[in-house]
Amino acid sequence: MINKLTLMLALCCASLNVQAQNSTIVELDTLIIWLEQHIDNSKDSTLIYKTAHKALKLSRNKSRKKSLANSYRYLSIYHKEYAQIDSSLYYLNLVKDIYEINTDKNALATTLLELKTLHNLKAEYNESMTNVYDALDIYESMDDQKGIAICYAHICDLLYYENRYQEGINYCDKAIKIQEQLKLEQDLALSYRYKAASQLFSGANLNDALLNINKAINIYKKNGETGILNMTAINWRGNILKYLERYNEAIADYQHNFDTSKKLGQERYLIPSLANIGHVYILQSRYREALPYNLQAIDLIKKSGRTRNLWENYMHVSDIYKAMGNYKKALEYYQLYTMDYDEYQETIVQTMESEAQIKYETGKMNATIYFQDEKIAQQKQMQILYIGIAALLAIFLGHFYFSIKSIRKKRLALIELNKELDAKNSQNEILLKEIHHRVKNNLEMVKSLIALQSAKLEDSVSKDAMLSSQNRVQSMGIIHQKLYQGENLGSIEMKDYFINLGEGILDTFNAEEKVKIECAMENLELDVDTAVPIGLIVNELITNSLKYAFPENKKGNIKISLSQNDPETLTLKVTDNGIGKIKGLAPKGTGFGTQLIKLLTQQLNGDMVETLDNGTSVLFQFKLNSAA
């Protein structure tokens, strides 16, 4: 009788365990389906981010590779649309690694084409071409005509950036022929768009280009596509109309995309609309109206990291200042244009060289020869600008000939000195980034050593102290990572830093499901000397909240806000809705965290006020002008 009861109990427990596992799998599948349905049209980008991370955690726990790959992919899309391209590339390369290990050829080829798109946005055409040809090899080995056709279309797109327009059109025609036979409307729209783009500068009839881009737009309209794909096609129609001198129609298309981007909250998609409206005004000789559009486009390009068309906007701004008679500014932006365009040309040279190794027998020499005419044109343009400056000096300062001669010598010497300083600054920037990279790696090693040491400890107090040390090292490591990855070596964007810091601490305490961290603040950049102590303070406060505010798996929220109402004052507030405490910041700990917070607050010449009401709230006021 006892044996029967034992058997029944075991069967019951096994059944409950299977039900729990099935419930988790169902939850994971539900999250993936939700992401698929909302990734392109969600009004809450934060919800996309949180859902993808939740799916990622469940996928890791259940070792479901396909779900893990999907979670990484949705995080890549999130970073592409709302954050940084480098982060998007990081997650998409993780997807690629999974499919390479699991030999899922179709999924791997699709991922390679997605990587091509990301590298394109960074003007990394060499990597883009490698991705496309790798995908084409996969599709050809499978005799997948749909995949082969879409690769042809992407090759057409890449040849556009090498100014090999007719070759690109030929590839698009090959893609269109296959896609028409297979009735692949969405793919056809992309091929028509790429073909129209190449036709614009190939010397073909622009009305043919307009016909093809309208075919793409009509397909998108028929299928209900109103997002980025349709906006890109409309932007290209605007470009074609612009060169047909149908300026009002072109501006209408650009304005439509501008309004749609605003509505979607996608600031980076304002770039082509701003740049192209400015260009239309240049073509109409309305230079003062054009200037703010192109300057704003340059600012957004730098901010988003989508540097593909930066050189073109520098060129337009230089042309505007030249037309307005401001030769000093014209020269400044022309020098920026030539520097950026040289980098662009070098990228194309590398791409053509890589392409030669894969499919052709041409190489770097052919690519270099290809750009010689453009180099000569640049030199002539530079000469024109210098002549303009010399003419102005002759008109206004002719009777001070000898003084001018002396000034000119000093000026030339100063230019040479500035060049040397610029070269040294560039070298120093590279060295500084390398230093930050090495410091970050060293801090990671320190963190790992602490983790190894703490694993051997049995005393809970010692373990807690080691864990806190890990988090402090991690806090500083994230700052050095942000410094070498960012554009500005002297400052940190604090909201993004707090998000990464919070994720790391939650992961350390395995509290992602229990506690949510919110950053209710605007983007704010701080110098390194201010960011490091503030980061350590926030690290201590989050750690204390996780350790003491939410006992017995109690769920809750931690809110972080940092604001700068005036140039001299920073306000930091960290609040949790936990159980609160009577006094002190670490009622059961060693007190080191509390002492550290006080010392860091004094270092920043700050005041701290702690409030215990429905949780714990700590408010800091820091005086920047007299910080220690």
N, C-alpha and C positions, 0 to 999 in steps of 0.2 A: 504493500500500500504506500509506503514512504517513497519507494522508487518511482511509483507512478506519479505521485505529487511532484517529486523533483523534476521528472521529465516534463510534466505540464508547465511547471514554472520556467524551465529553461526555454521551452518552445515559445512561451509568452514573451520572455525578454528578447529572444531573437526576433520575434515579430515586431515588437516595439522599436528595436534598433533599425530594422529594415524600413519601417514606416518613417522614422526620423531621417534616414538617409534619402528616402524618396522625396520627403518634404523639402529637403535642402536642394535636391536636384531640380524639383519643380520651381522653387524660388529662383534658382540660378537661370533656368530657361526663361522664366517670366521677365527677369531683368534684361536678358539679352534681347528678347523680343521687343521690350519697351524701348531700348536704346536704338534698335533698328528702325522703329517707327518714328522716333522723335529726334534723331541725330541731325536731321536737315531742317527741322522746323520748330525746335524747342524755343520758347520765349525765356526760359530760365537756364542759362548756360551752367550755373552752379549745380543745378539738378543733374545735368548730363555728367558733370565731373564726379559728383558723389555716387551716382548710380553705377558708373563705370568702375569706380574704385570698389564698390561693394561687390559687383560681379567678379572683379579681379580677386578679391579675398576668398570668395566662395570657390572660384575656379582652382586657386592654389590648394585649398583645403581638400578638394575632391579630386585633384590631379586630372582635371578635364582639359586636355590640351586645346581642343577646338574652342571651348568657351574662354580659355585663357588668351588665346590668340585674338578672339573677338573683343575681349575686354581691352587688351593693349591697343587694338585698332581704333576703338571708339575713343580712347584717351588720346591717341594720335590726332584724330579728327578734331577733338576738343581743343587741343593745343594749336592746331593749324588755324582754326577759326577764331579763337578767343585769346590765345597766349602767344607763345614763341615757336617759330618754325624749328629751331634746334630741338626743342622738347618733343615736337611732333615726329621728327626724324628718329629720335631715340626710341620712342615706343614702336614706331613702324618697323624699325630694324629688329626689335624683339619678336614682332610677328613673323618677319622673314626667317629668323633663326628657328622658330618653332616649325614652320612649314618645310624648311630644309632638312631638319632632323626627322620629321615624320613623312618625308617624301610625298607631300601633297602637291603634285605638279601644278594643277589648276590654280589652287590658292596661292602658291608661290609666284606664279606668273602674274596674277592679279596684283599681288603685293609689290612686285618689282615695278609695275606700271604706276602704282600709287607713289612709290619712292621717286620715280622719274618726275612726277608732278611737283613734289616737295623740293627736289634739287633744282628744278626749273625756277621756282620762286626765288631761290637764292643765287640764280645765274650760275649754277654749278653744272654746266652743260656736259662736261666730260662724264660725270657720274650719271647724269640723265641718259646719255647715249648708251653707256654700259648696261644700265638697267633695262632699257628697251630691247637691246640685242640679246640679252640673257633671256628675257621673256619670249622673244621671237624664236630662239632656239628651242625652248620648251614646247611652244605651240606647234612648231614644225615637226618635232619628234612625235607629237601626238596627232599630227595631221588635223589640227583644230583650226578650221578655216575662219571661224569667228574671231578667235584669238590672233591669228595671223593678220587679219584685216585691221584690227584695232592697233596692232603694232605698226603696221604700215602708216596708219594715220598719225601715230605719235612720232614716227621718223620724219614725216612731213612737217610736223610742228617744230622739231629740233633743227631741221634744215633751214627753216625760216630764220632762226637766230644765227645761222652761219651765212645768211644772205644768199643761199643756194635755192632760190625760189622755184625755178622750173623743175629741178630735181624733186623738190617737195611736192609740187603739183602732181608730178608723175606718180609718186607714192600714194597720194590721196586718191588719184583716179583708180589705182589698183585696189585700194581699200573700198572705195565706193562700188566698184564692180561686184566684189564679193558680197558686200552688205546688201546691195539691191537684190541679188539672187536669193540671199537668205532672209530678206525682209526684216532687217535689223534697224528699225527706225531710230532708236536712241543713238546707236553707233553711227548711223548715217549723218545725223545732225552734227556730231563732232567732226566727221570727215569733211562735210561741207564747210564748216566754220574754219578749219585749218586750211582748206583749199582756198577759200576766199581771202584769208589773211596773206597767203603767198601771192595770190593774183594781184593784190593791191600794189606790190612793188616789183612784179615780174615783167612789167611792160604790157601785160594783157589788157584787154578792154575792161575798164572799171565797171561798166554795166554788167559784164559777166560775173565779176566779183560780187556786185550787189545782188544779182540773181541768186547766187549760191548762198550768200549769207541769209537771204530771206527764206530760202529753203530750210535752213537750219532753224530759224526763228519760228517758221510755220509748224515744223515738227514738234518743237517744244510747246508751242501753243496748243496743238492738237492733243498732246499727252499731259497737259496741265502743269507743265514745268514753268515755274515763275521765279525760281531761285537763282543761284550763282551761274548755272549753265546758261540759262536764258539771258541773264544780265551780261555775261561775257559776249554772247552773240550780238546783243544789242549794241554793246560798246564797239565791236568790230564794224557793225553797220554804220555807226557814227563815224568811224575812221574813214570808211569808203566814201560816205556822203561828204565828209570834210574835203577829201581830195577831188571830189566832183564839184567842189565849190558851192555845194548846197548847204551853206553854213547854218541856217536856221533849223533845218531838219537834223543836222548833226548835233547841234546844241540840245535840241529836244530829246534825242536819244541819250546823250550824256546826263542831262538833267533827270531823266526818268531813272537812270541807274543811281544817281546821287540820292534821290528821294527814297528809292527802294532800300539802299544801303542804310540810310538813316532809320527807316522804319524797322529794318531787321536788327538794328543796333550793331552793324558790322562796320566799324570805323575804317578798317584797312581797305574795304572795297570802295571807299571814297576816292582812293588814289587815282585810278584811271580817269574817273569823271573830272576831278579837279585838273589833272594834267592836260587832258584833252580840251576842256573848255578854255584853259589858258592858251593852248596852241591855236585854237580857232581865232581867238582874239589877236594873236600874233599875226596870223595870216591876213587878218583884216586891218593890221597896223594899229590896233587898239591896245597899245603897249601898257599903259598905266592900269587898264582893266585886267590885263593878263597877269601882271606881276603877282598879286596876292594868291591867285590860283596855283601857280607853279611853285611858289614858296611854301604854301601849305602842303602841296603834294610832296615836296622834298622832306618836310618835317615828318609827315606820316610814313614815308618810305623808311627813313632812319629809325623811327620808333618801332615799326613792325618787323624790320629785318628783311623785307621783300625788296632787295636792292637791284632787281633785274633792270629797271628802267631809270635808275638814279642818274646815270650819265646823261640821258636824254633830257631830263629836267634841268640839270646843270647847264646844258647847252642852250635850252630855251631861255633861261634866266639871263645868261650871258648875252644872248641876242637882244633881249628886252632892254637891258641896261645900255648896250651899245646904241640901240635906236634912240634911247632917251638922252644920249650924250654923256652918260656917267661911265667914262672909260675905265676908271679905277675899279668900280664894281664889276664891270664887264670882264676885265682881265682876271679879277679874283675868281669869278665863277667859271671862266674859261679854263683856268688852271685846274680847278676842281673837276671840270668836265674831262680834260685830257688825262688826268690821273685815273679817274674812274673808268674812262673808255679804254685806256691802255690795259687795265685789269680785265675788262670785258673781252678785249681782243685776245689777250693771253689765254683766257678761258676757252675762247673759240679755237685757238691754235691747239690747245691741249685736247679739245674734243675731236678735232679733225685728225689729230695724231692717233688718238685712241680708236677712232672709227677706222682709220687705215689699218690698224693692227687686227681689227675684227673682220672687216668686210672688203677693204680696198687696199690699193698699193700706193696711195699717196700719203704724204706725211707732213711734218712740220715745215719743211721748206716751201711746199706749195701753199700752205696756209699763210706763211709769212709774206710770200710774194703777193698773195691775194690782198693783203692790207696795205701795200706800199702806197697805192694811190691815195688812200684815206689818210695816211701819215703825212703825205705831201700837202693835202688839203688842210690838215690841222696846222701845219707850219705856216701856210699862207695866211690862214685866219689869225694866227698869233701875230704875224707881221703886221696885218691890217690894224689890229688893236694897238700895238706899240706905236705905229705911225699916227694913229688918232691921238694918243696921249702926247706924242712929240709935237703934233700940230697945235694942240691946245697950249702947251708950254711955250711954243714959239710966239703965239698970238698975244698971250698975256704977259710973258716975261722976256720978250725979245731984247729990250733995251738993257736988261741985266745979264748980258751974255756971260761975262766972266764969273759972275756969282753963280749963275746956273751951272756953268761948267764944273765949278767946285762942288756944288750941291749934287750934281749928277754922279760925280766920282764917289762921293760919300754914299749916295743912294745905291750905286752898283755894289759897293763894298758891303752895304747893309743887306742887300738882296742875297749876296753870297753867304754872308753870316747867317741869315735866316734859313737859307737852304741847309747849311751845316747843322743849325739848331734843330730844324725839322727832321733831318736824318737821325740826329742823336735822340730826339724825342721819340721817333718811331722805334729805334732800337731799344730805348728805355721802356717803352710801352710793352714791347714783346718780352723783354726780360722780366718786367714786373708781372705780366700775366703768367709767365713760367714760374716765377716765385710763388704767386698765389696758388698755382696749380700744385706745386710741390708741397707747399704748406698744407693745402687741403688733403693731399695724399698722406702726408706725415700724420696729420690729425686723425685720419681714418685708421692708420696703423696703430696710433695710440689708443683709439677707441677699441679696436680689436684686441689689443693686448690687455686692456682693462677687462673686457668681456671674458677673455680666457682666464684671467686671474680670478674674477668674481665667480666663475663656474666651479672653482675649487673651494670656495668658501661655504661654510655651513651656517655661520652666524647671520641671522636675518638683518641685523643692524648694519653689519659690515657689507652685506650684499646690497642693501639700500644705498649706502654711501658710494659704493662702486658704481651702481646704476646711475646715481645722480652725476657722478663724474663723467660717465659715458655721455650723458645728455649735454653736459656743459661743453665737452670737446666737440660733440656733434653740432652744437649751436655755433661755435666758432668756425667749424669746418664748412658749414653751409654758407657763411659769409664769404669765405675765400673762394668757394665754388662760384657764387654769384659774381664776384669781382672778375674772375678770369673768363667767365662766360658772357658778361655784359659788355655793353658798348662803352660805359663810363667806368674807368678804373678807380675813380675817386669816390664813388657813391653807390649806395645799395637801395634798391626799390623795396621798401619795408613790407608792403602788403604781401607780395609774392614770397618774401623771406619768411614772414610769420606763417603763411600757409604751409610752406615746406617744413619749417621747424615744428609746427603742430603735428603734421603727418608723421614726422620722425619720432616724436615723443609718444604719440598714440600707438605707433607700431611697437615701440620699446615696451610699453606697458600692456600691449595686446588689448587696447581699449577702444578700437575703432567702432565697435558695435555699441559700446556703453556710453561713450561721451562724444559729443560733436563740438568741434571748435569753429567759431565764426569770426571772421575779420571784418567788422563793420567800420570800414574806413576807406578813404580815397587813396589812390596811388600817391606815395610820398617817398622821395629820395633823401637819404641822409649820408653824411660823410662817414668814413670807416670808424673814426675815433668815437663817434656818437653811436653808430649802429651796434658795435660790439657790446658795450655795456648794457644797452637797452635789450639786445638779444639775450644776454645772460639773465637779466632781470625777468624777462618774459618766460624764459626757460624754467627758472626757479618757481615762478608763480604757477605755471601749468603743471609742473611736477608735483607741487604741494597740493593742488586741487585734485589731481588724479590719485594721490596717495591718501588724502584725508577727507575730501569733500563728498566722495561718492562710495561709501562703504557697502559691503554686501551686494555687489553688482547693481547698485542704484544707478539709474541712467540720469544724464543731465547735459548741460551745455556750458561751455566756456566761451566768453566773448572777449575779443581783443580789439581795442581801438587806439589809434595814434594820430594825432592831429597837430597842426602848426598854425595857430590862429594869427600869429605875427612872427616876424623873422627871429625873434629872440626867445620865444617860448614854445616848448613842446609839451603836449598833454598826453599821457599814457594812462589807459584804464584797462584793467583786467578783472573780469567779473565771472563768478560761477554761481549756479543755483543749487549748490550742494547743501550739506547740513550745517555749514558754518562752524565757527569755533569761538571760544571765549576770549583768548588773547594769543598773540604771537602768530607767526606764519607757519611754524612746523611744530605742532603740539607734542608729537611723539618722536621727533627726530633728534638729530645731534645739535641743531641750532646753527649749523654752518651756513645753510641756505639763507636763513634770516640775516645773519651777519653779512653775508655776501651782498644781499640786496641793499642793506643799509650803506655799505661801503661804496657800491656802484652808484647809489643815489647821491651820496656826497660828492663822488667824482664828477658827476654831471651837474653839481650845484642845484640839486632838486629837493623837493619836499614830497613826503609820502603821507597819504591819509587812508586808513583802513576802515571800512564800514562793514558791520556784521548785521545784515538784515535780509532774511530769506536767501542766505548764501553769504559769500564773501566778495567784497568789492574793494580793490586797491587802486587808488588814484595818485598819479605822480605829476608834478609840475617841474620841468627842467628849464633852467635859464642858460641858453646856449652861449650868450656873449661873454659869460664869465665862468664857463665850465672849467673845471680843473684839468 
